[in-house]
Amino acid sequence: MRAPEDREDARDTDAHGIEDHAKGRIISDAPLSRPVPVALRYDPGFSPATVRFAFPGEEWSFPRVLLETGLRAPTRRGDIGVWPCGRVQTVVELHTDDGVTVVQFDTTALLRFLKHTYAAGASMTTH
């Protein structure tokens, strides 16, 4: 059995927000994709409409609605695109001046994270 911090669905909660953990796969021209750990973060007290994806060495913030919409249909805002890839995968595309990073996720991990964000946001309004 894996330790809780190694599980994809591990969840840290504190008074400031939530952090879920997921494994993404960097998609490139190379024959094999590479796995990458990603912290999925949400802090309703700081920015209730924003989610953050923290990759090793960098963090991206974008509207939660972009992630939610991108699970069902291709969508883009600025440097970030999200779209479904088949029935069980979702792609997040991140553009910088240095190039493009394409990361594939299991859709269930992103749905779980969104569910946690709405629960956290609802608990903020009931306190």
ZIPE-V105962 format. One record per residue. N is the residue number from 1. RES is the residue in one small letter. SS is DSSP state (h for helix, s for strand, l for the rest). PSI is psi in degrees with one decimal (* if undefined). D_FIRST is the distance of its C-alpha to the first C-alpha in Angstrom with 1 decimal. Layout:
# ZIPE-V105962
n=[N,N]
res=[RES,RES]
ss=[SS,SS]
psi=[PSI,PSI]
d_first=[D_FIRST,D_FIRST]
This chain:
# ZIPE-V105962
n=[1,2,3,4,5,6,7,8,9,10,11,12,13,14,15,16,17,18,19,20,21,22,23,24,25,26,27,28,29,30,31,32,33,34,35,36,37,38,39,40,41,42,43,44,45,46,47,48,49,50,51,52,53,54,55,56,57,58,59,60,61,62,63,64,65,66,67,68,69,70,71,72,73,74,75,76,77,78,79,80,81,82,83,84,85,86,87,88,89,90,91,92,93,94,95,96,97,98,99,100,101,102,103,104,105,106,107,108,109,110,111,112,113,114,115,116,117,118,119,120,121,122,123,124,125,126,127]
res=[m,r,a,p,e,d,r,e,d,a,r,d,t,d,a,h,g,i,e,d,h,a,k,g,r,i,i,s,d,a,p,l,s,r,p,v,p,v,a,l,r,y,d,p,g,f,s,p,a,t,v,r,f,a,f,p,g,e,e,w,s,f,p,r,v,l,l,e,t,g,l,r,a,p,t,r,r,g,d,i,g,v,w,p,c,g,r,v,q,t,v,v,e,l,h,t,d,d,g,v,t,v,v,q,f,d,t,t,a,l,l,r,f,l,k,h,t,y,a,a,g,a,s,m,t,t,h]
ss=[l,l,l,h,h,h,l,l,l,l,s,s,s,s,l,l,s,s,s,s,s,s,s,s,s,s,s,l,l,l,l,l,l,s,s,s,s,s,s,s,s,s,l,h,h,h,h,l,l,s,s,s,s,s,s,l,l,s,s,s,s,s,s,h,h,h,h,h,h,h,l,l,l,l,s,s,s,l,l,s,s,s,s,s,s,l,l,l,s,s,s,s,s,s,s,s,l,l,s,s,s,s,s,s,s,s,h,h,h,h,h,h,h,h,h,h,h,h,h,h,h,h,h,h,h,l,l]
psi=[136.1,151.4,150.2,-36.1,-13.7,-12.9,144.3,-33.2,12.3,141.6,126.6,133.7,136.6,-175.5,-15.3,-10.2,-160.9,158.7,115.3,158.8,136.5,161.1,124.6,169.1,120.3,122.0,129.1,-173.4,-12.7,154.9,-29.5,143.2,158.2,136.6,148.9,131.6,139.6,129.6,123.7,115.9,148.6,130.4,95.8,-24.4,-26.4,-50.1,91.9,-13.3,4.8,139.4,158.1,136.1,116.8,114.0,162.4,117.1,-7.8,156.8,138.2,133.9,139.3,164.4,136.1,-35.6,-29.3,-44.6,-46.7,-45.7,-39.5,-16.9,-22.7,-29.8,152.1,135.6,155.7,144.6,116.4,-123.6,6.2,130.7,146.8,135.7,153.5,146.9,92.9,-159.6,-18.5,3.7,153.6,140.4,136.0,123.8,126.3,120.6,134.6,175.4,-24.3,-10.9,-157.8,137.3,129.3,122.4,130.2,135.0,155.0,127.8,-34.2,-36.4,-39.4,-37.8,-42.1,-44.4,-45.9,-41.0,-42.9,-37.2,-40.6,-35.6,-41.0,-40.8,-38.4,-37.3,-28.3,-34.8,-16.6,-2.5,*]
d_first=[0.0,3.8,6.6,9.0,11.5,9.8,9.5,12.8,13.7,13.3,16.8,19.0,22.2,25.3,28.9,29.6,27.2,23.8,21.4,18.8,16.8,17.1,17.3,20.8,22.5,25.8,28.3,31.2,33.8,31.6,30.5,26.7,25.3,23.2,20.0,20.6,18.6,20.7,21.0,22.7,25.0,27.5,30.0,32.4,34.5,35.2,35.5,34.7,35.4,33.3,29.7,28.5,26.2,25.4,24.8,24.8,28.4,29.7,29.5,31.2,32.5,33.9,34.9,32.3,34.7,34.5,30.8,31.3,34.3,32.7,30.1,33.0,35.7,36.4,37.4,38.3,39.5,40.8,38.4,35.4,35.0,32.4,32.4,30.5,29.7,29.6,27.9,24.4,24.9,26.8,28.5,29.5,32.4,33.4,36.9,38.2,41.4,39.5,38.2,35.6,31.8,30.2,26.6,25.0,22.3,20.6,23.1,20.6,19.1,22.7,23.7,21.0,22.3,25.8,25.1,23.9,27.0,29.3,27.8,28.2,31.7,32.6,31.6,33.8,36.8,36.4,36.5]
